Amino acid sequence: MTALQYIEVMRKNSYRVLLTTVVSSAVPVLLLIYTDTYKSAVSEALYSCADVLIPSLFPFFVLSSFTVYTGSMHPLTRRLGAIASLLAVPREGLNAVILSIVGGFPVGAKTASMLYKENRITSAQAEKLIYCCVGAGPGFLVTFLGENLLGSKRAGLLLLCSDILSVLTLLIVYRNKQTADIPHSQNKPNCTLGEAVVLSTEQAVHTALQMCGFVVIFTVINKLLSLLHFYNGGLAGLLEITCGTIYSTGKIPLELTAFFIGFGGLCVHFQIYGIAGDIGISKLKFTVFRIIQGTISAGCMYVLMLFFPVAEETFSNIAGDITPSLSGTVWGGGAVILLSVIFLISIGHNKKQEVNLCAE
């Protein structure tokens, strides 16, 4: 590279270089000044990962890979051709749709990525699934947010319904010839049961570590930003959904809470970027989809509350500081796996499931 070419490259990337330089210089200074703050944030994040996220989501990470490697959901999805046509996804893609609704934010993207890597769906079909299949899951919305934070199971169920409706709406509306076509390959799983278990566990460990890394980073960012006067629950919700709901619960309307859930938070965005790296999705398009999904979710929540109002007395128990109790145990993880198996056997029973998941 000549000197002139180097200067031209530097000129085109000057803003990017300036931004990274400022961030790289400022962050160490902030961490040295607010040592106790960031240390407590890291401790909180690691505790949440160990006590809540990994016990809640790890079984679903294993399950998403296992269903792809073994084709265990094929007997179910092959009978749902009409639903697949309505959603404009291949029948194999219904794996990602179902698991995103049941498992929470990263599970749908992970399943779509696995299907693509196994040559079971096309890149266009995988992109659609990743853009649309971003749901929070019943455990986070009903158990954690509804019952634990809001003190209202009805509020949690309404948020879950609005979230599912937003996912299905995106799937139905966003369609083109590429996504509606059948897969370019009809490859069938050729893994033995033992191989599927080993490979699924390896994939789940990698995904869980990646997820926890992003949770730690964004928890530290949220903790440092909380020192600023203009910091509020809305900003927290845009960055990381769990912290956002904790800070904003009882302070904003449920419709706005539904928007933040549909948006997912930048922490979830970065998790999915990492999972879908081989597919090459557009980050701008993904962000636009999240804004649209948040808007749809908020609209659905508004309509649902007209028919199923949530009494204001419901929120009387959160007038003070919110200190939610998060728990996840080995028994909870076992229950998740059992309920997942029941779900795969009979989709008709999924309305009665209540698994202890976290959104991330």
N, C-alpha and C positions, 0 to 999 in steps of 0.2 A: 504494500500500500504506500503510495506516494504521500508527501507532506500535504499536498492540496486535497487529496482524497480524505486524508485523516481529518483535516480542518473541516471539510464539508460534512463528514459523519458527525463530528463533535457539534457542529452548528445545528444539525437536524435533531440531535439528541440533547441539546443544551438544557432544556427544561427538565427533562428526565434526569439528567446527570445532576443538575442543581437540586432537584427534589430529593434524590437519594443521598446526596452529600449532606444536605441539611438534616434529614432524618437520621442518618448514620452518626452525625455529630451530636445531635440533640438528645437522642434516646439514652446513650450512656450517661450523659449529664443528669437527666431526669432520674434514671435508676439510682445514681449515686446520691442524689438529694433526697429522694423518697424511697430509701432502701426498705424501711419497715412496711411501707404501703405495697410495694410490688412483691415483697416476700409473702405477705399475708394473702395477696391475690393468687400467687402461685400455689400456696398451700390450699386455699379454698378450691381452686380449679382441680388440683390433683385429688383432693378429697371427693369432689363431685364425680370425677371420672371413676375413681375406685369404688365409691359407695353407690353411685346411681347409674352413670352412663354405661360402663362396661357390663355390670350385671343385667341391665335392661336391654341393651342393644346388641351385645356380643352374640347371644343366641340367634338373633335375626341376621346378623352378618354371616354366621355359619349357614343358616337355613337358606339364605338367598343364593349362596354359592352351591350348596348341596342340591337344591332343586334344579339348578342349571346343569351340574355335572351328571346327575342321575336321571333327569327328565321326569321326576316324580310327580310334577303337576300336570304332565301331558294328558293323563286320562281325564282330568277336570277341564283344562283349557280347550281341548278338542271338541268339547260339547258346548262351548260358549261362542260359537262362530257368529251368531247374531249380535252379541254384545261386542265382539271384536270389530265387526263391521261398523257398528254404531260409533265406536270410539276411534275408528280408522287406525287400528293397530293390528299387527299380526297376532295370531292366537298365542304364539310364544311370548309376545309382549305383555299378555295379561298377567304373567308372573310378576313383572315389575309393577303393574297397576295395583294388583292385590296386595303385594308386600309393602308398597309405599303407603297404602291406606292403613294397614295393620301395624307396620313396624316403625314408621316415623321417617324423618327427613332424609338421611343418607341412604336408606335401604333401597328405595326405588331406583336411584341413580346407580348404586352398586349392582343391582340385578340387571339393569339395562346394559351396563358395561360388561358384565360377565356374559350375557347373551351375545353381545357383539364379538367378544373375544373368542367365543366358541363357534362363531360363524353361523349363529342361529337366526340373527336378524341383520338387516343392512345398517350402514352408518346413518342413513336418513331416518330409519325407524328408531334407532338408538337415540339420535338427537331429539326426536319428538318426545320420547319417553322421559329423557332427562329434563327437557324444558317443562314438561307438564306434571310429571309424577313427583311432586315435592309436597308431601303431606306431613303434618305434625304427629299424627298417631293418637289413638284413644288414651293411652296411658298418660301422656303429657297433658292433653286437653281436659280429659274427664277427671283423672285421679289427682294429678299434680296441680293443674291450674283451677279446675272446677271445684273439687272437694277440698283441696288443701289450702289454696290461696283465697278463692272467692267464697268458700263455704257454701257452694251451691252446685249440686250435681247437675241440675237442669242447665245452668249456665255453661258448664263444661260440655254437656251433650249438644247444646245449640252451637257452640264453637266448633265442635267436631263435625256436625252436619254441614255447617257453612264451609268448613275446610274441605270436606269430601266433595261437596257440590262445586267448589271452585276448581278442584282437580279434574272432575269429570267434564265440567264446562270447557276447560281448556282443551281436553282431549277431543271433544266433539267438534269444537269450532276450528281448531288448528288441524287442517288436513290438506293434503295434496296428493298427486299421483304417486310420488315416491314413497310416502308413508303408508299409502293404502295398498301398495303392491304386496304380494306374498314374498317371503324371504328369498334371497338369492341362493340360499343353500338349504337343503333339508337334512343337514347332518344330524345324526342321532348321537346321543351320549355314548361313549365307549369306555367309560371309567367303570372299574369294579367298585363295589360298595366301600371297600377299604381305602382305595385310592381316592374316592370322592370325599371321605371323611378327612383324610390327611390334607388334601388340597384345599378343602373348604376351611379347615382350621387355620392353615397358613394364610389364606386370603383374609380371613376374619381378623387375625392378629395384626396384619399389616394395616388394614382399614381402621381398626380400633386405635392403634398407636397414632396414625395420622389424624384421626378425629380428636384425640386427646391433646395433641400438639396444638391444633388450632384453638381448642377451648382454652388452653392455658394462655396463649397469646392474646386472645380477645378479652379474657377476664382481666389480664393485667392492663390492657388498654382502657377497659371500662373503669377499673379501679383508679387509674391515674386521671381520667377525665372527670371522675366524680369529685375531684378536688376543685374543679372550676365552678363558678357561680351559675353559669348558664346550663350546666348539665342537668338533664331530666330523663324521665322514663322513656320519652319518645326517642331520644338519641340512643339510649341504651338498647331499645328494641331494634333499632336499625342496625346496630353493631352485633348484638348477641341476644337471641330471643329469650333465653332463660333469665338472664339478668334483667332484660327489658320488662318482662312480665312481673318479676318480683318488685322492681322499682315503681312500675306504673299501675299496678293493681289497685283498684279503688280510686284512682286519680283521673282516669280517662274513661270514656264510654266503651262499652263492650264492642261496639262496631269498630272503633279504632284498634282495640286489642285484636279483633279478627283480621284487620288489615296487616298488623305487624306479624301475625302468625302466617298469613298468606305470603308475605314478603320473605319471611324466614330468617332475616338477619345476615349480615356479611360473613359471619363465622360459618354458617351453613353453606353460603355461596362458595367460600374457599374450600370447604370440605368436598363439595361436589366437583369443583374444578380439578382437585387432585384425583378424585375417583375417575373422572371422565377424561383424563389427560390424553388417552389414546384415540379418543373419538374426535377431538378438536372442535368442541362446541364454541359458539360465539359468546364471549362473556357479556357483551353489550346486549345481545338478544336475550340471554338468560336473565339479565337484570330487568329488562323490559317485561318479560314474562312474569317475573316475580311481582312487579308493580301491578300488572294487570290482574294477577291472581289475588293479590291483596285487596284490590278494589272490588273484585267479584265477591270475595269472602266477606268484606264489610257490607256490601249490598245484600247478600244472602242473610247475614246476621240481622240486619235491620228488618228485613221482611219476616224472618222467623220470630223475632221478638214481638212483632205485631200480633202474632197468633199465640205465642207462648211467652208472655211477659215474665221477666225476672224481677221479683220484688226488691225494692231498695233495701229492705231490712236484711236481705241476704248478705250485704256487704258491711253490716255493722261490726262484725268481728275483725275487720281489718282497718279500723280507723287509725290505729297507731302504727308503729314500725312493724314491718312484715318480717317474720323469721320463720320461713317455711321449713317443715320437717321433710327431709328427703331420705328415703331409705331404699335399699335394694339388697336382697339376700340371696343366698344359694337357693333357698326354697322358692323365692320369686323367679329366679332364672329357670328353675325346673318347671314352674307353672307356665312360664312363657312358652317353653318348648312343647309342653303337653297341649296347651291351647293351640299352638301353631299346627301340631299334627291333627288335632280335631278339625281345625279350619280347612286343612288340605283334604280331609276326608269328606267333609260336608260343608259347603259354603253357606248353607242355609242357617247354620248356627252362629254365624259371626256376629250377629246383632247382640248376643249375650256376652261377648267377650269383654273383659276388663283387665288388661295386662298393665303391669307397672313399668311403663316406658318413660323415657325422657325424650324431648324433641330432638336432641342432638346426640 
